[in-house]
Amino acid sequence: MRRWRTSEPVRAKDAVDGLAPLLQGDALGGAVANRIDSSPPFDLPKGTVTPKGVGRSRLMRWARDVLAGMALVMIAPIAILAFAPKASLFPRPSVDASASYERSRLLTQQTDPSVSAREAGEALARVLPTVPSGNLVARFAADAEAQLQEITEPDSLLFASLARSRPHGMPDHMQLLSAAAGDLLPEEREWLRRMAELSLWRDVDLVARATAVDMVSTRFDVTSLAALPSWERPGFDNQQARRVAQAGVARAGWHVSRGDLAAAEDALRSVVSLGFALLDNYGGAWDFQLGESIVRIGKDGLYQLALLRGVEGESMRQLAMREPQARANRLANRSKPSAFPVDSFLASLRNPNEWRALRMARAGWLPLTTCSTLRGVLLGETEAERQAAASLRQELARSPEELRLISMDVLAQLADLYEAREPLSIMAFGSAQIVSSVTGNPRIAQCMAPTVSRW
């Protein structure tokens, strides 16, 4: 049976008007006609949907869904930024390692003010190869590669009593000088001589005497580093740099085998100075950790040399011995929980006793501190953050290139440094961009980028 839909009252007579002729002359038809003619008008049952009502209802549902969606888009980014964990975005709080190393500075070479920072930077680039990153190729990379090829490992039959370092197979630097002071095979003495006559020592000794080393502009165009966060900038090759330091101990071993302990000390002081060049200057990424390793290798050699000198070497032995407390501090630092370290992080940026290279490396994290709290996301940087940025610029920049690099770091656009890869993180970042556009607050999108990049 067809259901009629109308918005006006309908008479039954009108509905069957076309049937009346068929019913005329029939007694039943006449009765039906009379009944229909006298029937009152009636309305459709309550709740019957009309075309006009359908449109209004759909419009209201659509409007409701749109408003709910807009509310979700506006609220979701704020909720994510308020509750998402952020400790992993920051380096862990560090024990002030520089204090334990300051005594070791007495074991470095005497500096020569006539050696310019640029001259020393070019010499360092010719000695230590840079780990490539993307399309960035460091200047003097070919020179460094050529000089490193001169470093060779001794035959496995030589220095058989000494352990071999991995992966390069160099004799253990903590025992090599003691072995060199004893009876050596002619082949062992020849290997030590070759290591002492490497062409790279000219550049190493130049770096060791420099008061400052330009490790940025001598290797890269500063503007080419803008697309990389500070912790991803190409640094020196860790393994190859340690190989150079171990070759420096072998160089000292040659002088010990000849009885020239003064020349051996001079060679080892150059190794320690090479490590401090990485600690006192900034090259990229985590070069300060490499600097610590090289300093320890040089000190281990000087400790052996002090033992060979007996009473005369006691003061050097005290300076060169490994500090148990410094090692305990490093181990304790590694075992620390990842508590959110914003306050200690800002303090480390302003700490003049912290490694200069470490402070500059951490400058790239400064924009993240604004994202550490919802207050920062909504209202912007705090006074402590502004003071930290000013401290980095005023205290650390020693050249226009370093000032540009620090400024690039503290003003970094986080959305350009982080990438959302997963569908959920892409959606979250997209909603944050919408909210930033609507509210005029770019920090919402900027802070969302590093938060969702680790999803």
PyMOL commands that set and color helices and strands:
alter all, ss='L'
color gray80, all
select helices_A, chain A and resi 12-15+17-23+27-37+51-83+87-89+98-107+117-127+141-148+176-180+186-196+201-209+222-225+230-232+238-257+261-280+287-320+324-334+342-350+356-372+374-379+383-396+400-410+414-417+423-439+443-452
alter helices_A, ss='H'
color red, helices_A
deselect
rebuild
show_as cartoon
